Amino acid sequence: MNLNSRITDLMDTKDRVVIAIDGKCASGKSTLAKKLEDKYNATVFHMDDFFLPFVRKTVERLSEAGGNVDYERAYEEIFSHLEDDSITYGRFDCSNGQVYEETKKLEKLVVIEGAYSMRPEFRMFYDLTIFSDIDYELQKNRIKERNGEEMLSKFIKEWIPLENTYFDELDIKNKSEIVLGE
């Protein structure tokens, strides 16, 4: 069964459908979320909005699989309100470390996209889980094109290893219903 058929089947049987799109950086998670938003009038939340504030980035926290995200705040602000009509949450801005309030109306289809979206605390909320994979060389090329050479270095040294630890330790790819890419 293809992705669109699976989503349509879920939407035919449930009042609200919640989907996770987890996976490697530059693998197309945000692009897929945007396509689903356009096709199904979905409400999309980005895990990038829940990156851990700079002051909470301790060695202990970053050694935790998936600890690079403020999963406590994501749970409190998003997951505990998925039955509501709308959600007001904080959107983290990586450029300045500030959190800005935003409100979104919850549609029939809700998509939570981004690395760390399938943390164990969140899994019970999902009707469908998707893992977006990518070849490492293609990943580096996309990051370089999207973010530049300087940021590529940061991705390679810091963010990709943190994501890979999370994927491996929590077996995210194998626990996904659908795997895209690679």
MODELLER restraints for C-alpha pairs under 7 A, 6 or more apart:
rsr = mdl.restraints
at = mdl.atoms
rsr.add(forms.Gaussian(group=physical.xy_distance, feature=features.Distance(at['CA:10:A'], at['CA:17:A']), mean=6.59, stdev=0.5))
rsr.add(forms.Gaussian(group=physical.xy_distance, feature=features.Distance(at['CA:11:A'], at['CA:17:A']), mean=6.20, stdev=0.5))
rsr.add(forms.Gaussian(group=physical.xy_distance, feature=features.Distance(at['CA:15:A'], at['CA:108:A']), mean=6.45, stdev=0.5))
rsr.add(forms.Gaussian(group=physical.xy_distance, feature=features.Distance(at['CA:16:A'], at['CA:108:A']), mean=4.53, stdev=0.5))
rsr.add(forms.Gaussian(group=physical.xy_distance, feature=features.Distance(at['CA:16:A'], at['CA:109:A']), mean=5.86, stdev=0.5))
rsr.add(forms.Gaussian(group=physical.xy_distance, feature=features.Distance(at['CA:17:A'], at['CA:108:A']), mean=6.15, stdev=0.5))
rsr.add(forms.Gaussian(group=physical.xy_distance, feature=features.Distance(at['CA:17:A'], at['CA:109:A']), mean=4.87, stdev=0.5))
rsr.add(forms.Gaussian(group=physical.xy_distance, feature=features.Distance(at['CA:17:A'], at['CA:110:A']), mean=6.10, stdev=0.5))
rsr.add(forms.Gaussian(group=physical.xy_distance, feature=features.Distance(at['CA:17:A'], at['CA:127:A']), mean=6.11, stdev=0.5))
rsr.add(forms.Gaussian(group=physical.xy_distance, feature=features.Distance(at['CA:18:A'], at['CA:109:A']), mean=6.04, stdev=0.5))
rsr.add(forms.Gaussian(group=physical.xy_distance, feature=features.Distance(at['CA:18:A'], at['CA:110:A']), mean=4.75, stdev=0.5))
rsr.add(forms.Gaussian(group=physical.xy_distance, feature=features.Distance(at['CA:18:A'], at['CA:111:A']), mean=5.83, stdev=0.5))
rsr.add(forms.Gaussian(group=physical.xy_distance, feature=features.Distance(at['CA:18:A'], at['CA:125:A']), mean=6.86, stdev=0.5))
rsr.add(forms.Gaussian(group=physical.xy_distance, feature=features.Distance(at['CA:18:A'], at['CA:126:A']), mean=5.09, stdev=0.5))
rsr.add(forms.Gaussian(group=physical.xy_distance, feature=features.Distance(at['CA:18:A'], at['CA:127:A']), mean=5.48, stdev=0.5))
rsr.add(forms.Gaussian(group=physical.xy_distance, feature=features.Distance(at['CA:18:A'], at['CA:128:A']), mean=6.86, stdev=0.5))
rsr.add(forms.Gaussian(group=physical.xy_distance, feature=features.Distance(at['CA:19:A'], at['CA:110:A']), mean=6.27, stdev=0.5))
rsr.add(forms.Gaussian(group=physical.xy_distance, feature=features.Distance(at['CA:19:A'], at['CA:111:A']), mean=4.81, stdev=0.5))
rsr.add(forms.Gaussian(group=physical.xy_distance, feature=features.Distance(at['CA:19:A'], at['CA:112:A']), mean=6.16, stdev=0.5))
rsr.add(forms.Gaussian(group=physical.xy_distance, feature=features.Distance(at['CA:19:A'], at['CA:126:A']), mean=5.48, stdev=0.5))
rsr.add(forms.Gaussian(group=physical.xy_distance, feature=features.Distance(at['CA:19:A'], at['CA:127:A']), mean=5.93, stdev=0.5))
rsr.add(forms.Gaussian(group=physical.xy_distance, feature=features.Distance(at['CA:19:A'], at['CA:128:A']), mean=4.90, stdev=0.5))
rsr.add(forms.Gaussian(group=physical.xy_distance, feature=features.Distance(at['CA:19:A'], at['CA:129:A']), mean=5.83, stdev=0.5))
rsr.add(forms.Gaussian(group=physical.xy_distance, feature=features.Distance(at['CA:20:A'], at['CA:111:A']), mean=5.95, stdev=0.5))
rsr.add(forms.Gaussian(group=physical.xy_distance, feature=features.Distance(at['CA:20:A'], at['CA:112:A']), mean=4.93, stdev=0.5))
rsr.add(forms.Gaussian(group=physical.xy_distance, feature=features.Distance(at['CA:20:A'], at['CA:113:A']), mean=5.76, stdev=0.5))
rsr.add(forms.Gaussian(group=physical.xy_distance, feature=features.Distance(at['CA:20:A'], at['CA:117:A']), mean=6.21, stdev=0.5))
rsr.add(forms.Gaussian(group=physical.xy_distance, feature=features.Distance(at['CA:20:A'], at['CA:118:A']), mean=6.61, stdev=0.5))
rsr.add(forms.Gaussian(group=physical.xy_distance, feature=features.Distance(at['CA:20:A'], at['CA:126:A']), mean=6.52, stdev=0.5))
rsr.add(forms.Gaussian(group=physical.xy_distance, feature=features.Distance(at['CA:20:A'], at['CA:128:A']), mean=6.47, stdev=0.5))
rsr.add(forms.Gaussian(group=physical.xy_distance, feature=features.Distance(at['CA:20:A'], at['CA:129:A']), mean=4.84, stdev=0.5))
rsr.add(forms.Gaussian(group=physical.xy_distance, feature=features.Distance(at['CA:20:A'], at['CA:130:A']), mean=5.96, stdev=0.5))
rsr.add(forms.Gaussian(group=physical.xy_distance, feature=features.Distance(at['CA:21:A'], at['CA:29:A']), mean=6.10, stdev=0.5))
rsr.add(forms.Gaussian(group=physical.xy_distance, feature=features.Distance(at['CA:21:A'], at['CA:112:A']), mean=6.30, stdev=0.5))
rsr.add(forms.Gaussian(group=physical.xy_distance, feature=features.Distance(at['CA:21:A'], at['CA:113:A']), mean=4.55, stdev=0.5))
rsr.add(forms.Gaussian(group=physical.xy_distance, feature=features.Distance(at['CA:21:A'], at['CA:114:A']), mean=6.14, stdev=0.5))
rsr.add(forms.Gaussian(group=physical.xy_distance, feature=features.Distance(at['CA:21:A'], at['CA:117:A']), mean=6.97, stdev=0.5))
rsr.add(forms.Gaussian(group=physical.xy_distance, feature=features.Distance(at['CA:21:A'], at['CA:129:A']), mean=6.27, stdev=0.5))
rsr.add(forms.Gaussian(group=physical.xy_distance, feature=features.Distance(at['CA:21:A'], at['CA:130:A']), mean=4.78, stdev=0.5))
rsr.add(forms.Gaussian(group=physical.xy_distance, feature=features.Distance(at['CA:21:A'], at['CA:131:A']), mean=5.87, stdev=0.5))
rsr.add(forms.Gaussian(group=physical.xy_distance, feature=features.Distance(at['CA:22:A'], at['CA:29:A']), mean=6.90, stdev=0.5))
rsr.add(forms.Gaussian(group=physical.xy_distance, feature=features.Distance(at['CA:22:A'], at['CA:113:A']), mean=5.99, stdev=0.5))
rsr.add(forms.Gaussian(group=physical.xy_distance, feature=features.Distance(at['CA:22:A'], at['CA:114:A']), mean=5.06, stdev=0.5))
rsr.add(forms.Gaussian(group=physical.xy_distance, feature=features.Distance(at['CA:22:A'], at['CA:115:A']), mean=4.90, stdev=0.5))
rsr.add(forms.Gaussian(group=physical.xy_distance, feature=features.Distance(at['CA:22:A'], at['CA:116:A']), mean=6.50, stdev=0.5))
rsr.add(forms.Gaussian(group=physical.xy_distance, feature=features.Distance(at['CA:22:A'], at['CA:117:A']), mean=5.62, stdev=0.5))
rsr.add(forms.Gaussian(group=physical.xy_distance, feature=features.Distance(at['CA:22:A'], at['CA:118:A']), mean=6.35, stdev=0.5))
rsr.add(forms.Gaussian(group=physical.xy_distance, feature=features.Distance(at['CA:22:A'], at['CA:130:A']), mean=6.19, stdev=0.5))
rsr.add(forms.Gaussian(group=physical.xy_distance, feature=features.Distance(at['CA:22:A'], at['CA:131:A']), mean=4.96, stdev=0.5))
rsr.add(forms.Gaussian(group=physical.xy_distance, feature=features.Distance(at['CA:22:A'], at['CA:132:A']), mean=6.22, stdev=0.5))
rsr.add(forms.Gaussian(group=physical.xy_distance, feature=features.Distance(at['CA:23:A'], at['CA:29:A']), mean=6.97, stdev=0.5))
rsr.add(forms.Gaussian(group=physical.xy_distance, feature=features.Distance(at['CA:23:A'], at['CA:114:A']), mean=6.75, stdev=0.5))
rsr.add(forms.Gaussian(group=physical.xy_distance, feature=features.Distance(at['CA:23:A'], at['CA:115:A']), mean=5.40, stdev=0.5))
rsr.add(forms.Gaussian(group=physical.xy_distance, feature=features.Distance(at['CA:23:A'], at['CA:131:A']), mean=4.96, stdev=0.5))
rsr.add(forms.Gaussian(group=physical.xy_distance, feature=features.Distance(at['CA:23:A'], at['CA:132:A']), mean=4.47, stdev=0.5))
rsr.add(forms.Gaussian(group=physical.xy_distance, feature=features.Distance(at['CA:23:A'], at['CA:133:A']), mean=5.80, stdev=0.5))
rsr.add(forms.Gaussian(group=physical.xy_distance, feature=features.Distance(at['CA:24:A'], at['CA:115:A']), mean=6.58, stdev=0.5))
rsr.add(forms.Gaussian(group=physical.xy_distance, feature=features.Distance(at['CA:24:A'], at['CA:132:A']), mean=6.39, stdev=0.5))
rsr.add(forms.Gaussian(group=physical.xy_distance, feature=features.Distance(at['CA:24:A'], at['CA:133:A']), mean=5.76, stdev=0.5))
rsr.add(forms.Gaussian(group=physical.xy_distance, feature=features.Distance(at['CA:24:A'], at['CA:134:A']), mean=6.72, stdev=0.5))
rsr.add(forms.Gaussian(group=physical.xy_distance, feature=features.Distance(at['CA:26:A'], at['CA:139:A']), mean=5.70, stdev=0.5))
rsr.add(forms.Gaussian(group=physical.xy_distance, feature=features.Distance(at['CA:26:A'], at['CA:142:A']), mean=6.08, stdev=0.5))
rsr.add(forms.Gaussian(group=physical.xy_distance, feature=features.Distance(at['CA:26:A'], at['CA:143:A']), mean=6.15, stdev=0.5))
rsr.add(forms.Gaussian(group=physical.xy_distance, feature=features.Distance(at['CA:27:A'], at['CA:132:A']), mean=5.81, stdev=0.5))
rsr.add(forms.Gaussian(group=physical.xy_distance, feature=features.Distance(at['CA:27:A'], at['CA:133:A']), mean=5.78, stdev=0.5))
rsr.add(forms.Gaussian(group=physical.xy_distance, feature=features.Distance(at['CA:27:A'], at['CA:134:A']), mean=5.25, stdev=0.5))
rsr.add(forms.Gaussian(group=physical.xy_distance, feature=features.Distance(at['CA:27:A'], at['CA:139:A']), mean=6.75, stdev=0.5))
rsr.add(forms.Gaussian(group=physical.xy_distance, feature=features.Distance(at['CA:28:A'], at['CA:132:A']), mean=6.84, stdev=0.5))
rsr.add(forms.Gaussian(group=physical.xy_distance, feature=features.Distance(at['CA:29:A'], at['CA:113:A']), mean=6.31, stdev=0.5))
rsr.add(forms.Gaussian(group=physical.xy_distance, feature=features.Distance(at['CA:29:A'], at['CA:114:A']), mean=6.34, stdev=0.5))
rsr.add(forms.Gaussian(group=physical.xy_distance, feature=features.Distance(at['CA:29:A'], at['CA:132:A']), mean=6.32, stdev=0.5))
rsr.add(forms.Gaussian(group=physical.xy_distance, feature=features.Distance(at['CA:30:A'], at['CA:113:A']), mean=6.61, stdev=0.5))
rsr.add(forms.Gaussian(group=physical.xy_distance, feature=features.Distance(at['CA:33:A'], at['CA:44:A']), mean=6.79, stdev=0.5))
rsr.add(forms.Gaussian(group=physical.xy_distance, feature=features.Distance(at['CA:33:A'], at['CA:111:A']), mean=6.70, stdev=0.5))
rsr.add(forms.Gaussian(group=physical.xy_distance, feature=features.Distance(at['CA:33:A'], at['CA:113:A']), mean=6.59, stdev=0.5))
rsr.add(forms.Gaussian(group=physical.xy_distance, feature=features.Distance(at['CA:36:A'], at['CA:42:A']), mean=6.34, stdev=0.5))
rsr.add(forms.Gaussian(group=physical.xy_distance, feature=features.Distance(at['CA:37:A'], at['CA:43:A']), mean=6.40, stdev=0.5))
rsr.add(forms.Gaussian(group=physical.xy_distance, feature=features.Distance(at['CA:37:A'], at['CA:44:A']), mean=6.70, stdev=0.5))
rsr.add(forms.Gaussian(group=physical.xy_distance, feature=features.Distance(at['CA:40:A'], at['CA:109:A']), mean=6.99, stdev=0.5))
rsr.add(forms.Gaussian(group=physical.xy_distance, feature=features.Distance(at['CA:42:A'], at['CA:107:A']), mean=5.77, stdev=0.5))
rsr.add(forms.Gaussian(group=physical.xy_distance, feature=features.Distance(at['CA:42:A'], at['CA:108:A']), mean=6.86, stdev=0.5))
rsr.add(forms.Gaussian(group=physical.xy_distance, feature=features.Distance(at['CA:42:A'], at['CA:109:A']), mean=4.76, stdev=0.5))
rsr.add(forms.Gaussian(group=physical.xy_distance, feature=features.Distance(at['CA:42:A'], at['CA:110:A']), mean=5.50, stdev=0.5))
rsr.add(forms.Gaussian(group=physical.xy_distance, feature=features.Distance(at['CA:42:A'], at['CA:111:A']), mean=6.78, stdev=0.5))
rsr.add(forms.Gaussian(group=physical.xy_distance, feature=features.Distance(at['CA:43:A'], at['CA:106:A']), mean=5.79, stdev=0.5))
rsr.add(forms.Gaussian(group=physical.xy_distance, feature=features.Distance(at['CA:43:A'], at['CA:107:A']), mean=5.65, stdev=0.5))
rsr.add(forms.Gaussian(group=physical.xy_distance, feature=features.Distance(at['CA:43:A'], at['CA:109:A']), mean=6.35, stdev=0.5))
rsr.add(forms.Gaussian(group=physical.xy_distance, feature=features.Distance(at['CA:43:A'], at['CA:110:A']), mean=4.78, stdev=0.5))
rsr.add(forms.Gaussian(group=physical.xy_distance, feature=features.Distance(at['CA:43:A'], at['CA:111:A']), mean=6.16, stdev=0.5))
rsr.add(forms.Gaussian(group=physical.xy_distance, feature=features.Distance(at['CA:44:A'], at['CA:110:A']), mean=5.89, stdev=0.5))
rsr.add(forms.Gaussian(group=physical.xy_distance, feature=features.Distance(at['CA:44:A'], at['CA:111:A']), mean=4.72, stdev=0.5))
rsr.add(forms.Gaussian(group=physical.xy_distance, feature=features.Distance(at['CA:44:A'], at['CA:112:A']), mean=5.92, stdev=0.5))
rsr.add(forms.Gaussian(group=physical.xy_distance, feature=features.Distance(at['CA:45:A'], at['CA:111:A']), mean=6.23, stdev=0.5))
rsr.add(forms.Gaussian(group=physical.xy_distance, feature=features.Distance(at['CA:45:A'], at['CA:112:A']), mean=4.86, stdev=0.5))
rsr.add(forms.Gaussian(group=physical.xy_distance, feature=features.Distance(at['CA:45:A'], at['CA:113:A']), mean=6.29, stdev=0.5))
rsr.add(forms.Gaussian(group=physical.xy_distance, feature=features.Distance(at['CA:46:A'], at['CA:112:A']), mean=5.96, stdev=0.5))
rsr.add(forms.Gaussian(group=physical.xy_distance, feature=features.Distance(at['CA:46:A'], at['CA:113:A']), mean=5.11, stdev=0.5))
rsr.add(forms.Gaussian(group=physical.xy_distance, feature=features.Distance(at['CA:46:A'], at['CA:114:A']), mean=5.87, stdev=0.5))
rsr.add(forms.Gaussian(group=physical.xy_distance, feature=features.Distance(at['CA:47:A'], at['CA:113:A']), mean=6.06, stdev=0.5))
rsr.add(forms.Gaussian(group=physical.xy_distance, feature=features.Distance(at['CA:47:A'], at['CA:114:A']), mean=4.93, stdev=0.5))
rsr.add(forms.Gaussian(group=physical.xy_distance, feature=features.Distance(at['CA:47:A'], at['CA:115:A']), mean=6.70, stdev=0.5))
rsr.add(forms.Gaussian(group=physical.xy_distance, feature=features.Distance(at['CA:47:A'], at['CA:116:A']), mean=6.94, stdev=0.5))
rsr.add(forms.Gaussian(group=physical.xy_distance, feature=features.Distance(at['CA:47:A'], at['CA:117:A']), mean=6.29, stdev=0.5))
rsr.add(forms.Gaussian(group=physical.xy_distance, feature=features.Distance(at['CA:48:A'], at['CA:114:A']), mean=6.62, stdev=0.5))
rsr.add(forms.Gaussian(group=physical.xy_distance, feature=features.Distance(at['CA:49:A'], at['CA:91:A']), mean=4.53, stdev=0.5))
rsr.add(forms.Gaussian(group=physical.xy_distance, feature=features.Distance(at['CA:49:A'], at['CA:92:A']), mean=4.48, stdev=0.5))
rsr.add(forms.Gaussian(group=physical.xy_distance, feature=features.Distance(at['CA:49:A'], at['CA:93:A']), mean=6.93, stdev=0.5))
rsr.add(forms.Gaussian(group=physical.xy_distance, feature=features.Distance(at['CA:50:A'], at['CA:69:A']), mean=5.70, stdev=0.5))
rsr.add(forms.Gaussian(group=physical.xy_distance, feature=features.Distance(at['CA:50:A'], at['CA:70:A']), mean=5.26, stdev=0.5))
rsr.add(forms.Gaussian(group=physical.xy_distance, feature=features.Distance(at['CA:50:A'], at['CA:74:A']), mean=6.30, stdev=0.5))
rsr.add(forms.Gaussian(group=physical.xy_distance, feature=features.Distance(at['CA:50:A'], at['CA:91:A']), mean=6.72, stdev=0.5))
rsr.add(forms.Gaussian(group=physical.xy_distance, feature=features.Distance(at['CA:50:A'], at['CA:92:A']), mean=5.80, stdev=0.5))
rsr.add(forms.Gaussian(group=physical.xy_distance, feature=features.Distance(at['CA:51:A'], at['CA:68:A']), mean=6.30, stdev=0.5))
rsr.add(forms.Gaussian(group=physical.xy_distance, feature=features.Distance(at['CA:51:A'], at['CA:69:A']), mean=4.34, stdev=0.5))
rsr.add(forms.Gaussian(group=physical.xy_distance, feature=features.Distance(at['CA:51:A'], at['CA:70:A']), mean=5.57, stdev=0.5))
rsr.add(forms.Gaussian(group=physical.xy_distance, feature=features.Distance(at['CA:51:A'], at['CA:92:A']), mean=6.55, stdev=0.5))
rsr.add(forms.Gaussian(group=physical.xy_distance, feature=features.Distance(at['CA:52:A'], at['CA:68:A']), mean=5.55, stdev=0.5))
rsr.add(forms.Gaussian(group=physical.xy_distance, feature=features.Distance(at['CA:52:A'], at['CA:69:A']), mean=4.66, stdev=0.5))
rsr.add(forms.Gaussian(group=physical.xy_distance, feature=features.Distance(at['CA:52:A'], at['CA:70:A']), mean=4.64, stdev=0.5))
rsr.add(forms.Gaussian(group=physical.xy_distance, feature=features.Distance(at['CA:53:A'], at['CA:97:A']), mean=6.23, stdev=0.5))
rsr.add(forms.Gaussian(group=physical.xy_distance, feature=features.Distance(at['CA:54:A'], at['CA:97:A']), mean=6.77, stdev=0.5))
rsr.add(forms.Gaussian(group=physical.xy_distance, feature=features.Distance(at['CA:61:A'], at['CA:67:A']), mean=5.37, stdev=0.5))
rsr.add(forms.Gaussian(group=physical.xy_distance, feature=features.Distance(at['CA:62:A'], at['CA:68:A']), mean=5.72, stdev=0.5))
rsr.add(forms.Gaussian(group=physical.xy_distance, feature=features.Distance(at['CA:65:A'], at['CA:165:A']), mean=5.95, stdev=0.5))
rsr.add(forms.Gaussian(group=physical.xy_distance, feature=features.Distance(at['CA:65:A'], at['CA:166:A']), mean=4.38, stdev=0.5))
rsr.add(forms.Gaussian(group=physical.xy_distance, feature=features.Distance(at['CA:65:A'], at['CA:169:A']), mean=6.55, stdev=0.5))
rsr.add(forms.Gaussian(group=physical.xy_distance, feature=features.Distance(at['CA:66:A'], at['CA:116:A']), mean=5.81, stdev=0.5))
rsr.add(forms.Gaussian(group=physical.xy_distance, feature=features.Distance(at['CA:66:A'], at['CA:166:A']), mean=5.00, stdev=0.5))
rsr.add(forms.Gaussian(group=physical.xy_distance, feature=features.Distance(at['CA:69:A'], at['CA:116:A']), mean=6.95, stdev=0.5))
rsr.add(forms.Gaussian(group=physical.xy_distance, feature=features.Distance(at['CA:77:A'], at['CA:89:A']), mean=5.42, stdev=0.5))
rsr.add(forms.Gaussian(group=physical.xy_distance, feature=features.Distance(at['CA:78:A'], at['CA:87:A']), mean=6.79, stdev=0.5))
rsr.add(forms.Gaussian(group=physical.xy_distance, feature=features.Distance(at['CA:78:A'], at['CA:89:A']), mean=6.98, stdev=0.5))
rsr.add(forms.Gaussian(group=physical.xy_distance, feature=features.Distance(at['CA:81:A'], at['CA:87:A']), mean=6.64, stdev=0.5))
rsr.add(forms.Gaussian(group=physical.xy_distance, feature=features.Distance(at['CA:85:A'], at['CA:105:A']), mean=6.04, stdev=0.5))
rsr.add(forms.Gaussian(group=physical.xy_distance, feature=features.Distance(at['CA:85:A'], at['CA:106:A']), mean=5.44, stdev=0.5))
rsr.add(forms.Gaussian(group=physical.xy_distance, feature=features.Distance(at['CA:86:A'], at['CA:103:A']), mean=6.84, stdev=0.5))
rsr.add(forms.Gaussian(group=physical.xy_distance, feature=features.Distance(at['CA:86:A'], at['CA:104:A']), mean=5.47, stdev=0.5))
rsr.add(forms.Gaussian(group=physical.xy_distance, feature=features.Distance(at['CA:86:A'], at['CA:105:A']), mean=4.07, stdev=0.5))
rsr.add(forms.Gaussian(group=physical.xy_distance, feature=features.Distance(at['CA:86:A'], at['CA:106:A']), mean=5.00, stdev=0.5))
rsr.add(forms.Gaussian(group=physical.xy_distance, feature=features.Distance(at['CA:87:A'], at['CA:103:A']), mean=5.45, stdev=0.5))
rsr.add(forms.Gaussian(group=physical.xy_distance, feature=features.Distance(at['CA:87:A'], at['CA:104:A']), mean=5.41, stdev=0.5))
rsr.add(forms.Gaussian(group=physical.xy_distance, feature=features.Distance(at['CA:87:A'], at['CA:105:A']), mean=6.46, stdev=0.5))
rsr.add(forms.Gaussian(group=physical.xy_distance, feature=features.Distance(at['CA:88:A'], at['CA:101:A']), mean=6.72, stdev=0.5))
rsr.add(forms.Gaussian(group=physical.xy_distance, feature=features.Distance(at['CA:88:A'], at['CA:102:A']), mean=5.50, stdev=0.5))
rsr.add(forms.Gaussian(group=physical.xy_distance, feature=features.Distance(at['CA:88:A'], at['CA:103:A']), mean=4.09, stdev=0.5))
rsr.add(forms.Gaussian(group=physical.xy_distance, feature=features.Distance(at['CA:88:A'], at['CA:104:A']), mean=6.50, stdev=0.5))
rsr.add(forms.Gaussian(group=physical.xy_distance, feature=features.Distance(at['CA:89:A'], at['CA:101:A']), mean=5.61, stdev=0.5))
rsr.add(forms.Gaussian(group=physical.xy_distance, feature=features.Distance(at['CA:89:A'], at['CA:102:A']), mean=5.54, stdev=0.5))
rsr.add(forms.Gaussian(group=physical.xy_distance, feature=features.Distance(at['CA:89:A'], at['CA:103:A']), mean=6.36, stdev=0.5))
rsr.add(forms.Gaussian(group=physical.xy_distance, feature=features.Distance(at['CA:90:A'], at['CA:99:A']), mean=5.39, stdev=0.5))
rsr.add(forms.Gaussian(group=physical.xy_distance, feature=features.Distance(at['CA:90:A'], at['CA:100:A']), mean=5.20, stdev=0.5))
rsr.add(forms.Gaussian(group=physical.xy_distance, feature=features.Distance(at['CA:90:A'], at['CA:101:A']), mean=4.51, stdev=0.5))
rsr.add(forms.Gaussian(group=physical.xy_distance, feature=features.Distance(at['CA:90:A'], at['CA:102:A']), mean=6.15, stdev=0.5))
rsr.add(forms.Gaussian(group=physical.xy_distance, feature=features.Distance(at['CA:91:A'], at['CA:99:A']), mean=5.24, stdev=0.5))
rsr.add(forms.Gaussian(group=physical.xy_distance, feature=features.Distance(at['CA:91:A'], at['CA:100:A']), mean=5.06, stdev=0.5))
rsr.add(forms.Gaussian(group=physical.xy_distance, feature=features.Distance(at['CA:91:A'], at['CA:101:A']), mean=6.15, stdev=0.5))
rsr.add(forms.Gaussian(group=physical.xy_distance, feature=features.Distance(at['CA:91:A'], at['CA:102:A']), mean=6.70, stdev=0.5))
rsr.add(forms.Gaussian(group=physical.xy_distance, feature=features.Distance(at['CA:92:A'], at['CA:98:A']), mean=5.84, stdev=0.5))
rsr.add(forms.Gaussian(group=physical.xy_distance, feature=features.Distance(at['CA:92:A'], at['CA:99:A']), mean=4.35, stdev=0.5))
rsr.add(forms.Gaussian(group=physical.xy_distance, feature=features.Distance(at['CA:92:A'], at['CA:100:A']), mean=6.45, stdev=0.5))
rsr.add(forms.Gaussian(group=physical.xy_distance, feature=features.Distance(at['CA:93:A'], at['CA:99:A']), mean=6.11, stdev=0.5))
rsr.add(forms.Gaussian(group=physical.xy_distance, feature=features.Distance(at['CA:115:A'], at['CA:163:A']), mean=6.93, stdev=0.5))
rsr.add(forms.Gaussian(group=physical.xy_distance, feature=features.Distance(at['CA:128:A'], at['CA:177:A']), mean=6.60, stdev=0.5))
rsr.add(forms.Gaussian(group=physical.xy_distance, feature=features.Distance(at['CA:129:A'], at['CA:176:A']), mean=5.08, stdev=0.5))
rsr.add(forms.Gaussian(group=physical.xy_distance, feature=features.Distance(at['CA:129:A'], at['CA:177:A']), mean=5.29, stdev=0.5))
rsr.add(forms.Gaussian(group=physical.xy_distance, feature=features.Distance(at['CA:129:A'], at['CA:178:A']), mean=6.44, stdev=0.5))
rsr.add(forms.Gaussian(group=physical.xy_distance, feature=features.Distance(at['CA:130:A'], at['CA:176:A']), mean=5.46, stdev=0.5))
rsr.add(forms.Gaussian(group=physical.xy_distance, feature=features.Distance(at['CA:130:A'], at['CA:177:A']), mean=6.01, stdev=0.5))
rsr.add(forms.Gaussian(group=physical.xy_distance, feature=features.Distance(at['CA:130:A'], at['CA:178:A']), mean=4.73, stdev=0.5))
rsr.add(forms.Gaussian(group=physical.xy_distance, feature=features.Distance(at['CA:130:A'], at['CA:179:A']), mean=5.76, stdev=0.5))
rsr.add(forms.Gaussian(group=physical.xy_distance, feature=features.Distance(at['CA:131:A'], at['CA:173:A']), mean=5.75, stdev=0.5))
rsr.add(forms.Gaussian(group=physical.xy_distance, feature=features.Distance(at['CA:131:A'], at['CA:176:A']), mean=5.88, stdev=0.5))
rsr.add(forms.Gaussian(group=physical.xy_distance, feature=features.Distance(at['CA:131:A'], at['CA:178:A']), mean=6.27, stdev=0.5))
rsr.add(forms.Gaussian(group=physical.xy_distance, feature=features.Distance(at['CA:131:A'], at['CA:179:A']), mean=4.73, stdev=0.5))
rsr.add(forms.Gaussian(group=physical.xy_distance, feature=features.Distance(at['CA:131:A'], at['CA:180:A']), mean=6.14, stdev=0.5))
rsr.add(forms.Gaussian(group=physical.xy_distance, feature=features.Distance(at['CA:132:A'], at['CA:179:A']), mean=5.98, stdev=0.5))
rsr.add(forms.Gaussian(group=physical.xy_distance, feature=features.Distance(at['CA:132:A'], at['CA:180:A']), mean=4.85, stdev=0.5))
rsr.add(forms.Gaussian(group=physical.xy_distance, feature=features.Distance(at['CA:132:A'], at['CA:181:A']), mean=5.99, stdev=0.5))
rsr.add(forms.Gaussian(group=physical.xy_distance, feature=features.Distance(at['CA:133:A'], at['CA:180:A']), mean=5.96, stdev=0.5))
rsr.add(forms.Gaussian(group=physical.xy_distance, feature=features.Distance(at['CA:133:A'], at['CA:181:A']), mean=4.88, stdev=0.5))
rsr.add(forms.Gaussian(group=physical.xy_distance, feature=features.Distance(at['CA:133:A'], at['CA:182:A']), mean=5.66, stdev=0.5))
rsr.add(forms.Gaussian(group=physical.xy_distance, feature=features.Distance(at['CA:134:A'], at['CA:181:A']), mean=5.65, stdev=0.5))
rsr.add(forms.Gaussian(group=physical.xy_distance, feature=features.Distance(at['CA:134:A'], at['CA:182:A']), mean=5.12, stdev=0.5))
rsr.add(forms.Gaussian(group=physical.xy_distance, feature=features.Distance(at['CA:135:A'], at['CA:182:A']), mean=5.88, stdev=0.5))
rsr.add(forms.Gaussian(group=physical.xy_distance, feature=features.Distance(at['CA:140:A'], at['CA:152:A']), mean=7.00, stdev=0.5))
rsr.add(forms.Gaussian(group=physical.xy_distance, feature=features.Distance(at['CA:143:A'], at['CA:152:A']), mean=5.94, stdev=0.5))
rsr.add(forms.Gaussian(group=physical.xy_distance, feature=features.Distance(at['CA:144:A'], at['CA:152:A']), mean=5.37, stdev=0.5))
rsr.add(forms.Gaussian(group=physical.xy_distance, feature=features.Distance(at['CA:167:A'], at['CA:173:A']), mean=6.73, stdev=0.5))
